[in-house]
């Protein structure tokens, strides 16, 4: 005769009844940025090249590291941030962060904001950036609570091209105890106004169909953020 496991025995195996699942939820979602970014989630921010995605994400990173509101959305407490940048020079990155922190009224850039770039280490040239990125994120001496990947296609080029690789990367991220924000780009905009996607505020679903690469990246993240220059389209 087979004895059915109790709810507690099932939970020990990682299987939940609705009640035992409910008991693990706590009082509320643990927001990193209120009503915006949840802890241990994956977010994707997409927009045209050159639109200012990196300064926007650096503003968010500074807010999280310093415990300051992000566009009036409360940050509960300062958190350790690892910003993985693969496009900026050392001087360019330093200048932008310095200017943003001053504009935000910070007396100094928080020590909780760390940056890693494969381009600043000659020993990493030509190697697999993704492996090194995951190694840093899982380093017990670093322990970031929020990781920014800027941009996706340099750290994970295959995820931009292959559905299975996109899903593999997202699954690997979910096994790590932190939140992620992936910076990505849209396809080259149509020159024909009649064939262009509507503004994001008019139809966000169609707008996100214009994000480059695999739709698995859009369909399997928790939060989708779109950046557009202006609601007035020529």
Kinemage of the C-alpha trace (Angstrom):
@kinemage 1
@onewidth
@group {chain A} dominant
@subgroup {mainchain}
@vectorlist {calphas} color= white
{ca unk a 1} P 0.000 0.000 0.000
{ca unk a 2} L 1.246 3.472 -0.904
{ca unk a 3} L 1.043 6.142 1.800
{ca unk a 4} L 0.389 9.654 0.487
{ca unk a 5} L 2.875 12.200 1.807
{ca unk a 6} L 1.667 14.930 4.137
{ca unk a 7} L 1.825 18.563 2.936
{ca unk a 8} L 4.915 19.074 5.111
{ca unk a 9} L 6.640 16.021 3.626
{ca unk a 10} L 5.814 17.240 0.137
{ca unk a 11} L 7.207 20.662 0.946
{ca unk a 12} L 10.491 19.057 2.018
{ca unk a 13} L 10.684 17.725 -1.572
{ca unk a 14} L 9.930 21.130 -3.044
{ca unk a 15} L 6.297 20.270 -3.800
{ca unk a 16} L 3.602 22.571 -2.392
{ca unk a 17} L -0.084 22.469 -1.701
{ca unk a 18} L -1.761 25.818 -2.151
{ca unk a 19} L -1.763 26.308 1.635
{ca unk a 20} L 1.908 25.487 2.197
{ca unk a 21} L 2.780 27.711 -0.765
{ca unk a 22} L 0.732 30.529 0.757
{ca unk a 23} L 2.587 30.112 4.049
{ca unk a 24} L 5.910 30.798 2.316
{ca unk a 25} L 4.831 34.090 0.775
{ca unk a 26} L 5.213 36.388 3.773
{ca unk a 27} L 3.182 39.537 4.198
{ca unk a 28} L 4.049 41.153 0.864
{ca unk a 29} L 6.362 40.951 -2.110
{ca unk a 30} L 9.908 42.053 -1.322
{ca unk a 31} L 10.284 45.002 -3.672
{ca unk a 32} L 13.740 46.366 -4.393
{ca unk a 33} L 12.015 49.375 -5.979
{ca unk a 34} L 8.399 49.724 -4.862
{ca unk a 35} L 5.868 48.562 -7.470
{ca unk a 36} L 8.690 48.212 -9.965
{ca unk a 37} L 11.447 45.666 -9.316
{ca unk a 38} L 10.902 42.613 -7.106
{ca unk a 39} L 13.737 40.814 -5.334
{ca unk a 40} L 15.000 37.640 -7.012
{ca unk a 41} L 13.263 38.530 -10.281
{ca unk a 42} L 14.445 39.029 -13.860
{ca unk a 43} L 13.625 42.282 -15.644
{ca unk a 44} L 14.348 43.346 -19.204
{ca unk a 45} L 14.728 46.958 -20.336
{ca unk a 46} L 14.545 47.523 -24.100
{ca unk a 47} L 14.918 50.558 -26.325
{ca unk a 48} L 16.575 51.907 -29.452
{ca unk a 49} L 20.352 52.256 -29.575
{ca unk a 50} L 21.606 55.619 -28.343
{ca unk a 51} L 18.379 56.483 -26.540
{ca unk a 52} L 20.003 56.627 -23.101
{ca unk a 53} L 19.358 53.177 -21.646
{ca unk a 54} L 22.714 53.068 -19.851
{ca unk a 55} L 22.324 56.423 -18.008
{ca unk a 56} L 18.788 55.398 -17.032
{ca unk a 57} L 19.993 52.050 -15.670
{ca unk a 58} L 22.898 53.700 -13.872
{ca unk a 59} L 20.413 56.066 -12.218
{ca unk a 60} L 18.442 53.016 -11.104
{ca unk a 61} L 21.621 51.301 -9.887
{ca unk a 62} L 22.634 54.358 -7.857
{ca unk a 63} L 19.145 54.581 -6.350
{ca unk a 64} L 19.267 50.940 -5.288
{ca unk a 65} L 22.829 51.149 -3.962
{ca unk a 66} L 22.086 54.356 -2.058
{ca unk a 67} L 18.572 53.535 -0.891
{ca unk a 68} L 17.151 56.574 -2.694
{ca unk a 69} L 13.792 56.807 -4.524
{ca unk a 70} L 13.799 56.031 -8.227
{ca unk a 71} L 11.370 58.418 -9.945
{ca unk a 72} L 9.304 58.680 -6.740
{ca unk a 73} L 9.298 54.895 -6.271
{ca unk a 74} L 10.639 54.045 -2.822
{ca unk a 75} L 13.762 51.945 -2.347
{ca unk a 76} L 13.345 50.193 1.002
{ca unk a 77} L 17.042 49.968 1.845
{ca unk a 78} L 20.458 50.174 0.174
{ca unk a 79} L 21.491 46.974 -1.581
{ca unk a 80} L 24.681 45.644 -3.111
{ca unk a 81} L 24.682 46.225 -6.860
{ca unk a 82} L 26.942 44.747 -9.529
{ca unk a 83} L 26.790 46.660 -12.814
{ca unk a 84} L 28.210 44.588 -15.694
{ca unk a 85} L 29.079 46.989 -18.507
{ca unk a 86} L 30.535 45.878 -21.826
{ca unk a 87} L 30.347 49.084 -23.877
{ca unk a 88} L 31.750 51.986 -21.832
{ca unk a 89} L 35.341 53.051 -21.382
{ca unk a 90} L 36.704 53.442 -17.842
{ca unk a 91} L 36.728 57.229 -18.129
{ca unk a 92} L 33.330 57.375 -19.785
{ca unk a 93} L 31.710 55.175 -17.155
{ca unk a 94} L 33.325 57.103 -14.296
{ca unk a 95} L 32.219 60.437 -15.744
{ca unk a 96} L 28.580 59.409 -16.207
{ca unk a 97} L 28.310 57.877 -12.731
{ca unk a 98} L 29.934 60.940 -11.144
{ca unk a 99} L 27.559 63.319 -12.925
{ca unk a 100} L 24.490 61.251 -12.096
{ca unk a 101} L 25.382 60.880 -8.418
{ca unk a 102} L 25.904 64.647 -8.106
{ca unk a 103} L 22.596 65.333 -9.853
{ca unk a 104} L 20.899 62.955 -7.399
{ca unk a 105} L 22.337 64.882 -4.457
{ca unk a 106} L 24.741 62.179 -3.322
{ca unk a 107} L 27.838 63.301 -1.462
{ca unk a 108} L 29.697 60.330 -2.972
{ca unk a 109} L 29.015 57.208 -5.001
{ca unk a 110} L 27.931 54.428 -2.592
{ca unk a 111} L 30.438 51.672 -1.860
{ca unk a 112} L 27.571 49.256 -2.473
{ca unk a 113} L 27.768 50.010 -6.217
{ca unk a 114} L 30.344 47.809 -7.962
{ca unk a 115} L 31.143 47.598 -11.654
{ca unk a 116} L 32.755 44.909 -13.759
{ca unk a 117} L 33.647 45.195 -17.428
{ca unk a 118} L 35.395 42.520 -19.486
{ca unk a 119} L 36.807 45.318 -21.632
{ca unk a 120} L 38.888 46.660 -18.757
{ca unk a 121} L 40.808 43.428 -18.214
{ca unk a 122} L 43.157 42.418 -21.014
{ca unk a 123} L 43.301 38.866 -19.627
{ca unk a 124} L 39.647 38.353 -20.569
{ca unk a 125} L 39.875 39.428 -24.196
{ca unk a 126} L 38.493 36.719 -26.458
{ca unk a 127} L 37.165 34.567 -23.634
{ca unk a 128} L 33.627 33.626 -22.690
{ca unk a 129} L 32.308 36.705 -20.885
{ca unk a 130} L 29.193 34.870 -19.663
{ca unk a 131} L 31.163 32.341 -17.607
{ca unk a 132} L 33.171 35.084 -15.902
{ca unk a 133} L 30.031 37.107 -15.245
{ca unk a 134} L 28.313 34.198 -13.476
{ca unk a 135} L 31.508 33.475 -11.543
{ca unk a 136} L 31.595 37.053 -10.204
{ca unk a 137} L 27.888 37.039 -9.339
{ca unk a 138} L 28.273 33.812 -7.363
{ca unk a 139} L 31.480 34.894 -5.622
{ca unk a 140} L 30.802 34.816 -1.868
{ca unk a 141} L 32.980 37.910 -1.402
{ca unk a 142} L 30.853 39.931 -3.850
{ca unk a 143} L 27.286 38.698 -3.181
{ca unk a 144} L 25.312 41.233 -5.267
{ca unk a 145} L 21.609 41.585 -4.561
{ca unk a 146} L 20.949 43.272 -7.934
{ca unk a 147} L 22.839 42.631 -11.172
{ca unk a 148} L 22.660 44.785 -14.307
{ca unk a 149} L 23.723 43.275 -17.653
{ca unk a 150} L 24.467 46.020 -20.172
{ca unk a 151} L 23.942 44.883 -22.885
{ca unk a 152} L 22.672 41.345 -23.378
{ca unk a 153} L 24.158 40.683 -26.810
{ca unk a 154} L 27.785 41.156 -25.733
{ca unk a 155} L 27.632 38.982 -22.622
{ca unk a 156} L 25.202 36.413 -24.044
{ca unk a 157} L 25.314 36.639 -27.869
{ca unk a 158} L 23.787 33.198 -28.389
{ca unk a 159} L 20.774 34.116 -26.215
{ca unk a 160} L 20.017 36.864 -28.720
{ca unk a 161} L 19.928 34.326 -31.556
{ca unk a 162} L 18.783 30.970 -30.179
{ca unk a 163} L 15.614 30.292 -28.191
{ca unk a 164} L 17.062 27.331 -26.264
{ca unk a 165} L 20.102 29.355 -25.238
{ca unk a 166} L 17.913 32.257 -24.094
{ca unk a 167} L 15.899 29.899 -21.903
{ca unk a 168} L 19.062 28.258 -20.535
{ca unk a 169} L 20.499 31.610 -19.501
{ca unk a 170} L 17.264 32.703 -17.821
{ca unk a 171} L 17.081 29.397 -15.916
{ca unk a 172} L 20.663 29.833 -14.755
{ca unk a 173} L 19.873 33.338 -13.511
{ca unk a 174} L 16.888 32.071 -11.528
{ca unk a 175} L 19.105 29.628 -9.636
{ca unk a 176} L 21.132 32.525 -8.210
{ca unk a 177} L 19.875 34.412 -5.175
{ca unk a 178} L 19.642 37.932 -6.620
{ca unk a 179} L 17.612 40.136 -8.968
{ca unk a 180} L 18.634 40.813 -12.577
{ca unk a 181} L 18.036 43.582 -15.095
{ca unk a 182} L 18.973 42.860 -18.709
{ca unk a 183} L 19.538 45.781 -21.086
{ca unk a 184} L 18.488 44.968 -24.640
{ca unk a 185} L 17.665 46.798 -27.858
{ca unk a 186} L 14.873 46.958 -30.364
{ca unk a 187} L 15.173 46.082 -34.018
{ca unk a 188} L 16.258 48.738 -36.470
{ca unk a 189} L 13.225 51.025 -36.784
{ca unk a 190} L 11.182 50.988 -39.973
{ca unk a 191} L 11.713 53.987 -42.211
{ca unk a 192} L 8.176 53.624 -43.573
{ca unk a 193} L 5.843 55.347 -41.042
{ca unk a 194} L 2.968 53.030 -42.025
{ca unk a 195} L 4.959 49.952 -40.989
{ca unk a 196} L 6.340 51.260 -37.712
{ca unk a 197} L 5.136 49.806 -34.428
{ca unk a 198} L 2.784 52.014 -32.392
{ca unk a 199} L 4.093 54.014 -29.457
{ca unk a 200} L 4.616 51.936 -26.339
{ca unk a 201} L 1.898 53.807 -24.450
{ca unk a 202} L -0.596 53.038 -27.241
{ca unk a 203} L 0.100 49.315 -27.592
{ca unk a 204} L 2.885 47.906 -25.400
{ca unk a 205} L 2.274 44.343 -26.622
{ca unk a 206} L 3.003 45.195 -30.260
{ca unk a 207} L 5.858 47.511 -29.215
{ca unk a 208} L 7.635 44.668 -27.423
{ca unk a 209} L 7.295 42.501 -30.522
{ca unk a 210} L 9.907 44.850 -31.999
{ca unk a 211} L 12.521 43.842 -29.431
{ca unk a 212} L 15.413 42.144 -31.193
{ca unk a 213} L 16.222 38.473 -30.892
{ca unk a 214} L 14.213 35.695 -29.346
{ca unk a 215} L 10.706 36.261 -27.985
{ca unk a 216} L 11.663 33.866 -25.180
{ca unk a 217} L 13.559 36.786 -23.670
{ca unk a 218} L 10.341 38.788 -23.482
{ca unk a 219} L 7.970 35.986 -22.572
{ca unk a 220} L 9.993 34.521 -19.705
{ca unk a 221} L 11.091 37.570 -17.708
{ca unk a 222} L 9.092 38.957 -14.794
{ca unk a 223} L 9.132 42.661 -15.670
{ca unk a 224} L 9.319 44.294 -19.097
{ca unk a 225} L 10.443 47.909 -19.347
{ca unk a 226} L 10.371 49.847 -22.610
{ca unk a 227} L 12.151 53.129 -23.324
{ca unk a 228} L 11.011 55.417 -26.108
{ca unk a 229} L 12.291 58.880 -26.935
{ca unk a 230} L 8.984 60.676 -27.179
{ca unk a 231} L 5.284 59.863 -27.511
{ca unk a 232} L 5.124 62.099 -30.577
{ca unk a 233} L 6.150 60.016 -33.537
{ca unk a 234} L 7.042 61.624 -36.883
